[in-house]
Amino acid sequence: MYKSGVYIITCLTNSRRYVGSSIELNKRWNHHQQAFRRDNHRNRHLQRAWNKYGDDAFTFQILLYCVPEDCLMYEQLCLDGLKPEFNICQQATSSLGVKRSEETRQRISEAKKGIKVHTEDSIRRIKEFHIGRSTSIATKDAMSQARLGRSVVSHARDLIAQGMRDCDIARSLEIDPSTVNKIRHGKRHAE
């Protein structure tokens, strides 16, 4: 039995569809779901629908199995016949088999590790862009919350509700006591 083929994701709420193909169908739905949950799916239309309707509103179905070499051909036939509404590109393409330079592979590897790789020129342009700009308090709060993560904030609120002191909460969560105080008084980290 082939593990490769063409699949369809359907939003049950509005009947809109997305068609794709994969050489490993058993992993592909998990990759989509992980991207949705991180709110960073490549397809912004599909991501917005997922955010609006939730994961229970979507189904993943395998349309057909085929040899890996035929995936793109069958995906294109499905794109042409079904005209799925969520597909931004109506042409089936793949980077499978593309030969990348060692430098490109290294940059992709670093990016996947969460390490930001910038050239000297991009660093210079970023610095020039930020000269003279100030960050609003709302933006600072949003960045702070993103760094902390919602689970830390929620956990801090639970410990506050249990009557723990700020310094003890800060020690147990490895955060600054002033951050705990701000969470306690609702000055930051509104969820």
C-alpha positions in Angstrom: 0.0 0.0 0.0 1.3 3.4 -0.9 1.8 6.1 1.8 1.7 8.8 -0.8 -1.3 10.4 -2.5 -3.7 13.3 -2.7 -5.8 14.6 0.2 -8.5 17.1 0.9 -9.1 19.3 3.9 -12.8 20.4 4.2 -14.2 23.1 6.4 -17.6 21.6 7.4 -19.0 25.0 8.4 -18.7 26.6 4.9 -17.8 23.6 2.7 -14.6 25.3 1.5 -11.8 22.9 0.6 -8.1 22.6 0.3 -6.4 20.0 -1.9 -2.8 18.8 -1.4 -0.5 15.9 -2.0 2.2 14.2 0.1 4.6 11.4 -0.1 3.8 10.6 3.5 0.0 11.1 4.0 0.1 9.6 7.5 2.2 12.6 8.7 0.8 15.4 6.5 -2.4 16.0 8.5 -0.3 16.3 11.7 1.9 18.8 10.0 -1.1 20.9 9.0 -2.5 20.7 12.6 0.7 21.7 14.2 1.0 24.8 12.0 -2.7 25.7 12.7 -2.1 25.4 16.4 1.0 27.6 16.2 -1.0 30.0 14.1 1.6 30.0 11.4 0.1 27.9 8.6 1.5 28.9 5.2 -2.0 29.3 3.8 -3.5 32.4 5.5 -7.0 31.7 4.3 -7.0 28.2 5.7 -5.4 29.5 8.9 -8.1 32.2 9.4 -10.9 29.7 8.9 -9.2 27.4 11.4 -8.9 30.3 13.9 -12.6 31.2 13.3 -14.2 27.8 13.3 -11.9 25.6 15.4 -10.4 22.2 14.7 -13.7 20.3 15.0 -14.9 22.1 11.9 -12.3 20.5 9.7 -11.9 17.0 8.2 -8.9 15.4 6.5 -9.7 12.8 3.8 -7.4 10.9 1.5 -8.7 11.2 -2.0 -6.4 8.6 -3.6 -3.1 6.7 -3.1 -0.4 6.7 -5.8 3.3 6.3 -6.3 5.2 9.4 -5.2 6.2 10.3 -8.8 2.5 10.7 -9.7 1.4 12.8 -6.7 1.7 16.2 -8.5 -0.1 14.9 -11.6 -3.1 13.6 -9.5 -3.1 16.7 -7.3 -3.3 18.9 -10.4 -6.2 16.8 -11.8 -8.0 17.3 -8.4 -7.3 21.0 -8.4 -8.7 21.4 -11.9 -11.7 19.2 -11.2 -12.7 20.3 -7.7 -11.5 24.0 -7.8 -10.9 24.1 -4.0 -11.5 27.5 -2.5 -8.7 27.5 0.0 -5.9 26.7 -2.4 -4.1 30.0 -3.1 -2.0 28.5 -6.0 -4.0 26.5 -8.5 -0.8 24.8 -9.8 0.5 21.7 -8.1 4.2 22.3 -7.3 6.8 20.7 -5.1 10.3 21.4 -3.9 10.9 17.7 -3.8 14.1 16.9 -5.6 15.3 20.6 -5.7 19.1 20.7 -5.2 20.0 23.5 -2.7 23.4 24.9 -2.1 25.2 24.1 1.2 24.7 27.8 2.3 20.9 27.6 1.6 20.7 24.2 3.5 22.5 25.7 6.4 20.2 28.7 6.6 17.1 26.5 6.4 18.6 24.3 9.2 19.3 27.4 11.4 15.8 28.8 10.8 14.2 25.5 11.8 16.3 25.5 15.0 14.8 28.9 15.8 18.2 30.7 15.2 17.7 33.9 13.3 20.2 34.2 10.5 20.7 37.7 9.0 23.2 39.0 6.6 25.2 42.1 7.4 23.0 44.0 4.9 19.7 42.8 6.5 21.0 43.7 10.0 21.9 47.2 8.7 18.5 47.7 7.2 16.7 46.5 10.3 18.7 48.9 12.4 18.0 51.8 10.1 14.3 51.0 10.1 14.2 51.1 14.0 16.2 54.4 14.4 14.0 57.0 16.1 11.0 54.6 16.6 9.6 53.9 20.1 7.6 50.8 21.0 4.2 51.4 22.5 3.3 50.0 25.9 0.7 47.7 24.3 3.4 46.3 22.0 5.8 45.8 24.9 3.1 44.0 26.8 2.4 41.7 23.8 6.0 40.9 23.3 6.5 40.2 27.0 3.5 37.9 27.1 4.7 36.1 24.0 8.1 35.5 25.7 6.5 34.3 28.8 3.9 32.2 27.2 0.3 31.9 28.2 0.9 28.8 30.3 3.3 30.7 32.6 0.8 33.5 33.0 -2.0 31.1 33.7 0.1 29.2 36.2 1.1 32.4 37.9 -2.5 33.4 38.3 -3.4 30.0 39.8 -0.6 30.4 42.3 -1.7 33.9 43.1 -5.2 32.6 43.7 -3.8 30.0 46.1 -2.3 32.9 48.2 1.4 32.4 47.4 3.7 35.4 47.7 5.1 37.1 44.6 8.7 36.2 45.4 7.8 32.5 45.9 5.8 32.4 42.6 8.7 34.1 40.8 11.2 31.6 42.2 9.1 28.6 41.2 8.3 29.9 37.7 11.8 31.4 37.2 10.5 34.8 36.3 11.0 38.3 37.8 9.0 39.2 40.9 7.9 42.5 39.3 6.3 40.5 36.5 4.3 38.5 39.0 3.3 41.7 40.7 2.1 43.1 37.3 0.1 39.9 36.7 -1.4 40.1 40.2 -2.6 43.7 39.6 -3.7 43.2 36.0 -1.3 45.7 34.6 0.1 43.3 32.1 -0.6 40.0 30.4 -4.3 40.3 29.8 -5.6 37.2 28.2 
